[in-house]
Amino acid sequence: MTDATAPPVAKRKSALPPWSVILSNRKTASMLILGFASGLPMVLIIGTLTAWFSDAKVDLSTIGVFSWIGLAYAFKFLWSPILNTTLPVTGTLLGQRRGWIIVCQAVIALAVLGIAMTDPTASLGLMALVAAVAAFASATQDIAIDAWRIEIADDRAPLDVLSAIYQLGYRTAALIGAAAALFLAQWTSWPFTFAMGGILMATTMLGTLIAPEPETIKEIGSKGPRTAAPRVRFFSVAIVILAWGWAAHELISFMATAVTTVPPPNAKDFTAFYGPLIVAATVLLPSLIAAWIARGGSLPNADKPVTGGALQLVADRLYAGIVEPLVELMSRLGLAAILILCVILTYQITYSIWGPFAYPFYLGELGYTKIEVAIASKIIGVIMTMTGIGLAAFSLVQLGRMPTMLLGGMIAAIANLLFADLANGGANIDAFLSFFWLSDFFTWIGVDARLARLITGIAGENIATGFAGAAFVAYVSSLASKMQAAVQFAVFTSLTLLVGTLGRGALGDMIKEQGYAAMFEFAAMLGLVSIVFVALEWYRQSRHEAKT
């Protein structure tokens, strides 16, 4: 396998249209609404709903099991090939991508309204089922929106800018679906809050209606398989389907046991043992098969079909939808795929791996109140995240994709040291606030020094992660082929969950043994690994650009 076509390097700023042209484009306006539509259901279903459960005194173990509906987002690539088909009614009227998006939005809106009409104390099982439907529809919507963003990009609406605007809409939804929902629930009730969430989700369908449909789409596989002999197609699909079937069986069996057994089985133990095997079966094994095919791998009597008739036809269609997008990716990237995989696996780990420990750190270790954390994290934090996204959008246009990626990796790693300082008492943050007279400002608005430290730490970290997150989405989006975007981007985003998910058990043990400060310092050092990979990837892309 040779180093084939590399992902395109961001154009120089002179080649880009002015900001007035970019931001007045119909595509960017649609992207903002679609980003909001992508973020709202996840924060309502995975985050805010658990706050309702807490008020309803639902058992913590049950809440933990309920959170597993979030696996729909981690394994959405399993059904992503389906979205390369066109729906009969909405697809005919709106096009392939918008047809899927608007159906998903309608299902999500109805499901959230269904949650509003359900009582967790009397019908928790029904509420969990409706929430699972919403999560599945939301993950499916994400596949279609990600593909739309990649396919619709052009010189007037660059992919990097669309990716940053997507993040801006997504984070705005997080602000409304988390902080605003909590305040609304305090003033009214949880059913009314979720009813408003369902209505708000329904309004995002307007964004789908005004969005243009990509012009370059054609159904994947409509002309039949093109890259492998019949036996290779048949056996590669068979292996992938068996691997995915085993993974689905293990996940569904565990969730069924968790729901019907008291006390439920330990999710951490399940993840520690089966997590690496499931990821290997669902992502790494298909990728290895695709790399083998891309290198010209063959089998005895490869040109002879294993079976004739309908079975071979089904295998060919599954190959075109599932395996062929990965083969195209491996053929295009060549050996560069190894370095790209390293970037994808490590870039977000420095700021995402400790996510589940954030609230125990704020509330338990530091002793802040829920209201203080809500103000600092859910309001100021989200605003600072959007600030970081805006800075990333400016950097993507002015500096380019890889310089922005490198800068994002650096500041995200450094931001961990803010929390390490908080864990050690906040002396450096206090010195920073005093030097820039910010401590006087906080005193003037009625914020004491203790809360000022938390606000400063969260603000700095969220600016960094907003910046790095927008850069990462732009980079990953650039890797996917427009004709294979649905499957390829879904695989990439699933890979980003790999290292963080598997490492959190060990990280919890580190906190118990060495404390939070050591954990944040370790997370900062992990960022150095990613910085090295990003620098190498920037060098590789620069060399490729120089050759072409």
Backbone torsions as a table, in degrees:
resi	resn	phi	psi	omega
1	MET	NA	129.9	-178.4
2	THR	-105.6	162.9	179.3
3	ASP	-75.8	93.4	-176.1
4	ALA	-84.5	-152.7	-174.5
5	THR	-56.0	128.3	179.2
6	ALA	-91.0	159.0	174.6
7	PRO	-60.1	142.8	-174.1
8	PRO	-64.7	139.9	176.8
9	VAL	-81.9	140.2	-178.6
10	ALA	-56.3	140.6	-177.6
11	LYS	-69.1	156.4	175.2
12	ARG	-65.4	155.6	-174.2
13	LYS	-60.9	-28.6	-179.0
14	SER	-67.2	-21.9	-178.0
15	ALA	-87.9	-6.6	-176.5
16	LEU	-95.2	149.5	176.3
17	PRO	-70.1	161.1	178.6
18	PRO	-66.0	161.4	-178.2
19	TRP	-58.2	-35.3	-179.2
20	SER	-61.6	-35.4	178.3
21	VAL	-73.3	-41.8	-178.3
22	ILE	-63.0	-48.8	-172.4
23	LEU	-78.9	-16.6	176.9
24	SER	-92.8	3.4	-177.3
25	ASN	-75.8	140.1	178.1
26	ARG	-58.9	-33.9	-178.2
27	LYS	-67.8	-39.9	-179.0
28	THR	-70.4	-36.5	176.5
29	ALA	-63.3	-42.8	177.9
30	SER	-64.3	-38.2	-178.0
31	MET	-64.1	-36.5	178.4
32	LEU	-62.4	-43.9	-179.4
33	ILE	-70.2	-40.8	180.0
34	LEU	-67.3	-35.5	174.5
35	GLY	-62.4	-40.9	176.2
36	PHE	-62.3	-43.4	179.4
37	ALA	-63.2	-30.8	179.4
38	SER	-74.7	-37.0	-175.6
39	GLY	-83.1	-30.5	-173.3
40	LEU	-62.9	-49.5	-176.8
41	PRO	-65.1	-35.2	-178.2
42	MET	-65.3	-44.2	-178.5
43	VAL	-70.2	-33.1	178.1
44	LEU	-69.2	-45.7	-172.0
45	ILE	-80.6	-43.9	-175.5
46	ILE	-86.3	-30.4	-175.7
47	GLY	-105.9	-65.9	-171.8
48	THR	-64.5	-34.8	-179.3
49	LEU	-62.2	-33.1	178.8
50	THR	-68.4	-27.0	174.7
51	ALA	-66.7	-38.0	174.6
52	TRP	-62.2	-43.7	177.9
53	PHE	-58.4	-41.4	-179.2
54	SER	-62.9	-43.3	177.6
55	ASP	-64.2	-33.0	-179.2
56	ALA	-83.4	3.3	178.4
57	LYS	62.4	35.9	174.3
58	VAL	-70.7	139.9	-177.6
59	ASP	-57.1	138.8	-177.5
60	LEU	-61.9	-36.2	178.4
61	SER	-63.9	-38.7	177.9
62	THR	-65.6	-40.3	177.2
63	ILE	-61.7	-40.7	178.8
64	GLY	-61.2	-43.3	178.0
65	VAL	-66.0	-40.1	179.6
66	PHE	-58.4	-35.5	-176.8
67	SER	-62.9	-14.4	-179.0
68	TRP	-70.1	-10.3	174.8
69	ILE	-63.9	-17.3	175.2
70	GLY	-65.6	-12.0	176.1
71	LEU	-62.5	-19.9	176.8
72	ALA	-58.3	-34.8	179.7
73	TYR	-75.8	-34.0	-177.9
74	ALA	-72.5	-30.5	-174.6
75	PHE	-118.2	27.8	-179.2
76	LYS	-65.2	-22.0	179.2
77	PHE	-64.1	-18.6	-177.9
78	LEU	-63.5	-35.6	179.2
79	TRP	-110.2	8.9	-179.8
80	SER	-59.2	-32.9	178.9
81	PRO	-59.7	-26.7	-179.5
82	ILE	-60.9	-30.8	-177.1
83	LEU	-75.6	-1.1	172.7
84	ASN	-87.1	8.7	172.4
85	THR	-107.5	165.9	-178.8
86	THR	-107.1	128.0	178.9
87	LEU	-67.8	148.4	-172.6
88	PRO	-60.8	-47.0	-172.7
89	VAL	-98.3	-63.8	-177.8
90	THR	-64.1	-33.9	178.0
91	GLY	-65.2	-38.5	178.1
92	THR	-66.4	-38.6	-176.9
93	LEU	-80.2	-39.8	-171.5
94	LEU	-112.0	-17.7	-175.7
95	GLY	107.9	170.6	-173.5
96	GLN	-61.2	-53.9	-175.5
97	ARG	-71.6	-51.0	-177.7
98	ARG	-65.7	-30.4	177.3
99	GLY	-61.1	-42.6	177.0
100	TRP	-69.7	-44.0	-175.5
101	ILE	-60.1	-46.4	-174.1
102	ILE	-70.7	-32.1	175.4
103	VAL	-65.9	-44.4	178.6
104	CYS	-62.1	-41.4	179.6
105	GLN	-63.2	-39.5	178.4
106	ALA	-64.7	-43.0	179.3
107	VAL	-63.9	-43.3	-180.0
108	ILE	-62.2	-46.5	-179.1
109	ALA	-59.6	-45.0	179.5
110	LEU	-65.7	-38.4	-179.9
111	ALA	-66.5	-42.1	178.8
112	VAL	-65.1	-39.1	174.4
113	LEU	-63.8	-36.7	176.0
114	GLY	-63.5	-38.4	175.9
115	ILE	-62.0	-40.5	-179.8
116	ALA	-61.1	-27.1	-177.5
117	MET	-96.2	11.0	-177.4
118	THR	-117.0	144.7	-179.3
119	ASP	-104.7	117.5	-177.9
120	PRO	-65.0	-23.5	179.9
121	THR	-78.4	-23.1	-177.7
122	ALA	-110.1	-30.8	-174.6
123	SER	-137.0	55.8	-177.6
124	LEU	-64.0	-38.8	180.0
125	GLY	-62.1	-43.0	178.0
126	LEU	-64.4	-41.8	179.1
127	MET	-63.2	-40.4	178.6
128	ALA	-63.5	-39.0	178.9
129	LEU	-64.4	-45.5	179.2
130	VAL	-64.1	-40.0	178.5
131	ALA	-64.9	-36.7	178.0
132	ALA	-64.8	-39.4	175.6
133	VAL	-61.3	-43.5	179.0
134	ALA	-63.1	-40.9	179.9
135	ALA	-65.5	-41.4	179.0
136	PHE	-64.3	-43.5	178.5
137	ALA	-66.3	-36.5	179.3
138	SER	-66.4	-44.4	177.9
139	ALA	-63.4	-37.8	177.8
140	THR	-66.2	-41.4	175.7
141	GLN	-58.8	-40.9	179.8
142	ASP	-59.6	-40.9	178.6
143	ILE	-58.5	-48.2	-177.0
144	ALA	-67.1	-40.2	-179.5
145	ILE	-68.0	-41.2	177.2
146	ASP	-60.9	-43.4	178.8
147	ALA	-65.0	-42.1	178.7
148	TRP	-58.8	-45.0	-178.4
149	ARG	-60.3	-42.4	-178.9
150	ILE	-69.8	-40.5	-174.3
151	GLU	-77.9	-27.2	-174.5
152	ILE	-88.5	-13.5	-175.7
153	ALA	-62.0	143.0	175.1
154	ASP	-153.5	-168.8	-176.7
155	ASP	-66.6	-31.5	179.5
156	ARG	-81.3	-24.9	176.5
157	ALA	-131.0	78.7	-175.3
158	PRO	-61.2	149.0	-178.0
159	LEU	-58.3	-41.0	-179.4
160	ASP	-61.5	-42.1	-179.9
161	VAL	-69.0	-42.1	177.4
162	LEU	-60.0	-39.5	179.7
163	SER	-64.9	-40.1	178.6
164	ALA	-68.0	-41.5	178.8
165	ILE	-65.3	-37.3	175.1
166	TYR	-57.3	-46.7	179.1
167	GLN	-62.4	-37.7	179.2
168	LEU	-63.1	-46.4	176.9
169	GLY	-63.0	-40.6	-179.5
170	TYR	-61.4	-45.0	-177.4
171	ARG	-72.2	-31.6	174.7
172	THR	-62.0	-40.9	176.4
173	ALA	-62.4	-36.0	178.3
174	ALA	-64.5	-37.7	178.5
175	LEU	-65.2	-44.8	-177.7
176	ILE	-74.0	-43.0	-176.2
177	GLY	-74.0	-18.6	-179.9
178	ALA	-106.7	-71.7	-174.8
179	ALA	-65.0	-51.8	-177.8
180	ALA	-63.0	-37.9	179.3
181	ALA	-64.9	-38.1	178.9
182	LEU	-65.2	-42.6	177.9
183	PHE	-65.0	-42.3	-179.2
184	LEU	-63.7	-41.2	178.3
185	ALA	-63.8	-35.0	178.2
186	GLN	-65.7	-37.9	-176.7
187	TRP	-83.6	-30.5	-176.4
188	THR	-120.1	-102.4	179.2
189	SER	-157.7	164.0	178.2
190	TRP	-65.9	-43.7	177.8
191	PRO	-58.2	-41.9	179.2
192	PHE	-65.0	-39.2	179.5
193	THR	-60.7	-46.3	-179.1
194	PHE	-73.1	-28.9	173.9
195	ALA	-63.1	-41.5	176.7
196	MET	-66.0	-35.3	177.0
197	GLY	-64.4	-39.9	178.1
198	GLY	-65.8	-40.8	178.4
199	ILE	-65.8	-42.1	178.8
200	LEU	-62.9	-39.0	177.8
201	MET	-63.7	-38.2	179.7
202	ALA	-62.9	-33.6	-179.5
203	THR	-68.1	-21.1	179.3
204	THR	-68.6	-14.6	176.1
205	MET	-62.4	-24.4	176.4
206	LEU	-63.5	-36.2	176.9
207	GLY	-62.8	-36.7	177.4
208	THR	-67.7	-38.2	-178.4
209	LEU	-68.0	-35.4	-179.5
210	ILE	-85.7	-13.6	-179.2
211	ALA	-71.5	138.7	174.1
212	PRO	-74.7	148.7	176.3
213	GLU	-86.5	134.3	176.8
214	PRO	-54.8	139.5	-175.1
215	GLU	-90.0	-13.8	-172.6
216	THR	-97.7	8.5	-174.3
217	ILE	-79.8	139.4	167.1
218	LYS	-141.1	154.5	-176.5
219	GLU	-66.6	126.1	177.6
220	ILE	-64.4	130.5	177.9
221	GLY	85.6	1.7	-176.9
222	SER	-66.6	-24.5	178.7
223	LYS	-103.5	11.9	176.7
224	GLY	88.1	168.1	-179.4
225	PRO	-66.6	147.4	-174.1
226	ARG	-130.1	-8.5	-167.1
227	THR	-118.3	-1.3	-176.4
228	ALA	-150.4	156.8	178.3
229	ALA	-71.6	161.5	-175.6
230	PRO	-53.8	-47.5	-178.6
231	ARG	-65.4	-36.9	178.4
232	VAL	-64.5	-42.7	178.5
233	ARG	-61.3	-46.3	-175.1
234	PHE	-64.1	-51.3	-174.0
235	PHE	-73.5	-32.2	177.3
236	SER	-65.8	-42.6	177.2
237	VAL	-64.8	-42.0	-179.2
238	ALA	-60.3	-43.7	-179.4
239	ILE	-65.2	-43.9	-178.8
240	VAL	-64.4	-44.5	-179.4
241	ILE	-64.0	-41.1	177.9
242	LEU	-63.0	-43.1	-179.7
243	ALA	-64.6	-44.4	179.2
244	TRP	-66.8	-37.4	178.2
245	GLY	-63.2	-41.4	177.9
246	TRP	-63.3	-44.9	-179.7
247	ALA	-61.7	-44.0	179.3
248	ALA	-62.8	-40.1	179.2
249	HIS	-61.5	-44.6	-178.9
250	GLU	-64.8	-43.7	-179.3
251	LEU	-65.7	-47.0	-177.8
252	ILE	-67.1	-39.5	178.8
253	SER	-62.1	-42.5	179.8
254	PHE	-65.2	-44.2	-178.4
255	MET	-65.0	-38.6	177.6
256	ALA	-64.3	-41.4	177.8
257	THR	-64.5	-39.7	-178.4
258	ALA	-64.8	-35.1	-178.1
259	VAL	-76.5	-32.1	-172.6
260	THR	-101.3	-3.2	-176.1
261	THR	-113.9	137.4	177.1
262	VAL	-123.7	120.7	-5.6
263	PRO	-74.7	158.8	-178.8
264	PRO	-68.4	155.8	177.6
265	PRO	-64.4	160.7	-176.1
266	ASN	-76.6	114.2	-179.0
267	ALA	-67.1	-33.1	179.7
268	LYS	-63.0	-43.5	179.1
269	ASP	-65.1	-40.5	178.1
270	PHE	-61.5	-45.7	-179.3
271	THR	-64.7	-40.6	-178.0
272	ALA	-62.9	-39.2	-177.1
273	PHE	-86.4	-51.2	-173.8
274	TYR	-88.5	-19.7	-177.7
275	GLY	-53.5	-55.2	179.3
276	PRO	-60.9	-37.2	-179.0
277	LEU	-68.3	-40.8	-179.6
278	ILE	-66.5	-43.5	178.7
279	VAL	-64.4	-40.9	178.4
280	ALA	-62.8	-40.7	-177.5
281	ALA	-71.8	-35.7	-172.6
282	THR	-93.1	-25.7	-175.8
283	VAL	-120.1	-55.0	-172.3
284	LEU	-69.8	-43.0	-179.8
285	LEU	-61.5	-49.6	176.2
286	PRO	-59.0	-35.1	179.3
287	SER	-67.0	-39.5	177.8
288	LEU	-65.9	-40.8	177.0
289	ILE	-61.8	-43.1	179.2
290	ALA	-63.3	-40.5	178.1
291	ALA	-63.8	-38.9	177.6
292	TRP	-62.8	-44.1	179.0
293	ILE	-66.1	-40.4	-179.6
294	ALA	-62.1	-29.3	178.4
295	ARG	-85.2	4.6	178.1
296	GLY	91.4	22.2	-179.5
297	GLY	-59.6	142.8	-176.7
298	SER	-140.3	174.8	179.5
299	LEU	-133.4	160.2	175.0
300	PRO	-57.3	137.2	-179.2
301	ASN	53.8	41.9	-173.3
302	ALA	-59.7	-31.1	-175.5
303	ASP	-81.0	-6.6	179.6
304	LYS	-95.4	126.8	178.1
305	PRO	-60.6	143.9	175.6
306	VAL	-68.0	-38.8	179.3
307	THR	-146.8	160.2	-178.9
308	GLY	-105.3	-179.2	172.9
309	GLY	70.2	-143.9	-170.3
310	ALA	-65.9	-36.2	-176.9
311	LEU	-63.0	-44.0	178.5
312	GLN	-66.0	-37.0	178.8
313	LEU	-63.9	-42.1	177.5
314	VAL	-62.7	-43.5	178.6
315	ALA	-61.4	-40.3	179.6
316	ASP	-65.1	-41.7	179.0
317	ARG	-66.6	-40.7	177.4
318	LEU	-65.6	-38.0	177.5
319	TYR	-61.2	-46.5	-178.2
320	ALA	-63.3	-33.1	-177.3
321	GLY	-88.4	-30.8	-173.0
322	ILE	-105.3	-53.8	-171.1
323	VAL	-86.0	-41.2	-174.4
324	GLU	-58.6	-39.2	175.8
325	PRO	-59.3	-35.5	177.9
326	LEU	-72.9	-35.4	177.0
327	VAL	-64.0	-43.4	178.2
328	GLU	-59.6	-41.2	-179.3
329	LEU	-63.6	-48.0	-178.9
330	MET	-66.3	-36.4	178.7
331	SER	-66.5	-39.0	-176.7
332	ARG	-75.1	-40.5	-175.4
333	LEU	-87.0	-27.9	-179.9
334	GLY	61.3	-141.4	-179.2
335	LEU	-66.0	-19.8	177.0
336	ALA	-61.7	-19.9	179.7
337	ALA	-58.6	-31.4	-179.7
338	ILE	-65.5	-48.2	179.4
339	LEU	-65.3	-41.3	179.4
340	ILE	-62.4	-40.2	177.4
341	LEU	-60.7	-41.0	178.8
342	CYS	-63.2	-40.6	177.4
343	VAL	-62.4	-46.9	-177.1
344	ILE	-63.4	-40.7	-176.0
345	LEU	-72.4	-26.2	-171.3
346	THR	-110.2	-19.3	-167.8
347	TYR	-63.2	-43.7	-175.6
348	GLN	-88.6	-6.3	-172.6
349	ILE	-64.8	-32.8	-175.8
350	THR	-64.0	-27.8	-179.4
351	TYR	-118.3	-2.8	-179.8
352	SER	-108.7	-21.4	-172.0
353	ILE	-65.7	-32.0	-176.9
354	TRP	-96.6	10.4	-177.9
355	GLY	-51.0	-48.1	-178.9
356	PRO	-64.7	-14.9	-178.6
357	PHE	-97.1	2.7	-175.4
358	ALA	-63.6	-52.1	-177.3
359	TYR	-68.2	-40.2	172.3
360	PRO	-58.3	-32.1	177.8
361	PHE	-69.9	-49.2	-179.1
362	TYR	-65.1	-49.2	-171.4
363	LEU	-85.2	-43.9	-175.0
364	GLY	-85.7	-54.9	-176.2
365	GLU	-71.3	-48.2	-175.4
366	LEU	-91.3	-20.0	175.0
367	GLY	77.5	25.1	175.5
368	TYR	-76.4	156.8	178.4
369	THR	-83.1	165.1	179.6
370	LYS	-61.4	-38.8	-179.4
371	ILE	-66.9	-42.1	178.1
372	GLU	-61.4	-42.7	179.4
373	VAL	-67.6	-38.8	179.0
374	ALA	-61.8	-43.2	-179.8
375	ILE	-66.1	-47.8	-175.4
376	ALA	-72.6	-41.1	-172.7
377	SER	-92.4	-48.9	-171.9
378	LYS	-85.1	-22.5	179.9
379	ILE	-107.1	-67.5	-179.5
380	ILE	-63.6	-39.5	-178.9
381	GLY	-61.7	-44.4	180.0
382	VAL	-66.8	-39.5	177.5
383	ILE	-62.1	-41.3	178.8
384	MET	-68.5	-33.3	175.4
385	THR	-62.2	-44.3	178.4
386	MET	-65.6	-32.5	174.2
387	THR	-62.8	-44.1	177.4
388	GLY	-61.5	-39.0	178.1
389	ILE	-63.7	-42.8	177.9
390	GLY	-62.0	-42.0	177.2
391	LEU	-63.9	-37.2	178.3
392	ALA	-66.0	-40.6	178.2
393	ALA	-60.1	-43.3	178.2
394	PHE	-63.1	-43.3	-179.1
395	SER	-66.3	-38.4	179.2
396	LEU	-61.3	-39.3	-179.8
397	VAL	-74.8	-42.5	-173.0
398	GLN	-84.6	-38.1	-175.6
399	LEU	-103.3	-33.1	-176.4
400	GLY	111.7	170.7	-172.0
401	ARG	-69.8	-52.0	-174.1
402	MET	-70.5	-39.6	173.0
403	PRO	-59.0	-38.3	177.7
404	THR	-66.6	-40.7	176.5
405	MET	-59.0	-45.7	-178.0
406	LEU	-65.7	-44.9	178.7
407	LEU	-62.4	-41.8	178.6
408	GLY	-62.4	-42.2	178.2
409	GLY	-61.6	-38.4	-179.0
410	MET	-67.4	-50.2	-175.4
411	ILE	-71.6	-29.1	177.0
412	ALA	-67.2	-38.9	177.7
413	ALA	-67.0	-44.3	-178.6
414	ILE	-64.6	-34.4	-177.1
415	ALA	-60.5	-26.6	177.3
416	ASN	-60.5	-28.9	-178.3
417	LEU	-70.1	-22.1	173.6
418	LEU	-62.3	-43.0	179.7
419	PHE	-74.1	-31.6	174.0
420	ALA	-62.0	-39.0	177.6
421	ASP	-67.0	-40.3	175.8
422	LEU	-58.5	-43.3	-179.7
423	ALA	-63.9	-27.8	-179.1
424	ASN	-94.5	7.7	177.1
425	GLY	115.4	-15.7	174.6
426	GLY	81.4	24.8	-177.7
427	ALA	-62.7	-41.8	-178.2
428	ASN	-70.1	-36.8	176.9
429	ILE	-65.5	-40.9	176.7
430	ASP	-59.7	-42.7	179.4
431	ALA	-63.6	-39.7	178.0
432	PHE	-63.2	-46.4	-179.4
433	LEU	-63.4	-38.9	179.9
434	SER	-69.3	-40.9	-177.1
435	PHE	-63.6	-38.7	-178.2
436	PHE	-97.7	16.1	178.5
437	TRP	58.6	19.9	179.5
438	LEU	-74.9	-26.6	178.4
439	SER	-63.8	-36.9	176.2
440	ASP	-66.2	-37.8	179.0
441	PHE	-63.5	-45.8	179.3
442	PHE	-62.2	-40.3	177.6
443	THR	-62.5	-39.2	-178.7
444	TRP	-63.9	-35.5	180.0
445	ILE	-91.0	5.7	173.7
446	GLY	88.6	20.5	179.3
447	VAL	-103.7	124.6	-178.7
448	ASP	-75.6	169.1	-174.2
449	ALA	-62.3	-35.1	-177.7
450	ARG	-65.2	-47.4	179.2
451	LEU	-70.8	-32.0	178.1
452	ALA	-60.3	-37.3	177.6
453	ARG	-62.1	-46.2	-178.9
454	LEU	-63.4	-44.9	179.9
455	ILE	-60.6	-42.7	-179.1
456	THR	-65.7	-45.1	179.7
457	GLY	-62.4	-46.9	-179.4
458	ILE	-67.5	-39.4	179.7
459	ALA	-61.8	-47.5	-180.0
460	GLY	-63.5	-43.4	-179.0
461	GLU	-67.1	-38.4	-178.2
462	ASN	-72.8	-34.3	172.8
463	ILE	-60.3	-44.3	-178.5
464	ALA	-64.6	-45.7	-177.9
465	THR	-72.1	-32.7	174.1
466	GLY	-63.0	-43.3	178.1
467	PHE	-62.5	-51.6	-177.5
468	ALA	-65.6	-38.5	-179.7
469	GLY	-63.7	-42.7	178.7
470	ALA	-65.4	-40.1	178.1
471	ALA	-63.3	-39.8	-177.7
472	PHE	-67.8	-43.4	178.4
473	VAL	-61.2	-40.3	178.1
474	ALA	-62.7	-42.7	-179.3
475	TYR	-65.7	-49.0	-178.0
476	VAL	-64.6	-37.7	178.0
477	SER	-61.5	-34.5	-178.2
478	SER	-69.8	-18.9	-177.1
479	LEU	-79.0	-27.0	-173.5
480	ALA	-81.5	138.6	173.9
481	SER	-72.3	142.5	179.5
482	LYS	-60.0	-34.7	-176.9
483	MET	-81.4	-11.6	-179.4
484	GLN	-127.4	24.4	-168.3
485	ALA	-62.0	-40.5	-173.3
486	ALA	-59.5	-51.0	-177.7
487	VAL	-72.3	-46.4	-173.5
488	GLN	-64.6	-45.3	-179.4
489	PHE	-67.9	-36.1	177.6
490	ALA	-61.8	-39.7	177.2
491	VAL	-65.3	-44.6	-179.8
492	PHE	-59.1	-47.7	-177.8
493	THR	-67.1	-30.0	175.6
494	SER	-68.5	-37.3	179.5
495	LEU	-63.3	-31.4	-178.6
496	THR	-63.6	-20.9	-179.8
497	LEU	-83.8	-10.5	-168.2
498	LEU	-62.3	-64.9	-172.3
499	VAL	-66.6	-42.8	-178.4
500	GLY	-60.9	-45.0	-178.7
501	THR	-63.7	-42.7	-176.5
502	LEU	-75.4	-22.1	-175.3
503	GLY	-92.6	-7.8	-172.3
504	ARG	-72.1	-28.8	177.4
505	GLY	-62.8	-47.0	178.8
506	ALA	-65.8	-33.9	179.7
507	LEU	-65.7	-37.6	176.1
508	GLY	-61.0	-40.5	177.2
509	ASP	-64.3	-37.3	178.7
510	MET	-62.6	-41.0	-179.9
511	ILE	-62.9	-42.8	-180.0
512	LYS	-62.5	-38.2	-173.8
513	GLU	-86.7	-38.1	-171.3
514	GLN	-119.3	-12.9	179.4
515	GLY	97.3	169.7	-176.3
516	TYR	-69.0	-36.7	-177.4
517	ALA	-59.6	-43.9	178.9
518	ALA	-62.9	-37.3	179.3
519	MET	-64.8	-43.9	-179.5
520	PHE	-68.4	-36.4	176.4
521	GLU	-65.3	-38.4	176.8
522	PHE	-64.6	-41.7	178.2
523	ALA	-61.6	-37.8	177.3
524	ALA	-63.7	-40.1	178.8
525	MET	-67.4	-33.9	175.9
526	LEU	-60.4	-32.9	178.3
527	GLY	-63.0	-28.4	179.1
528	LEU	-64.5	-34.4	178.3
529	VAL	-62.8	-45.3	179.7
530	SER	-63.5	-40.3	-179.9
531	ILE	-59.2	-40.1	177.9
532	VAL	-62.8	-45.9	-180.0
533	PHE	-63.9	-40.5	179.4
534	VAL	-64.6	-41.7	178.6
535	ALA	-61.7	-41.6	178.0
536	LEU	-65.3	-39.6	178.9
537	GLU	-66.6	-39.3	176.1
538	TRP	-61.6	-43.9	178.3
539	TYR	-62.3	-41.7	-179.7
540	ARG	-63.8	-44.7	179.5
541	GLN	-64.7	-37.9	179.5
542	SER	-64.1	-41.2	177.8
543	ARG	-64.6	-40.9	178.6
544	HIS	-64.7	-41.5	179.1
545	GLU	-64.1	-38.3	179.9
546	ALA	-65.3	-35.2	-179.7
547	LYS	-71.4	-30.7	-177.3
548	THR	-96.3	NA	NA
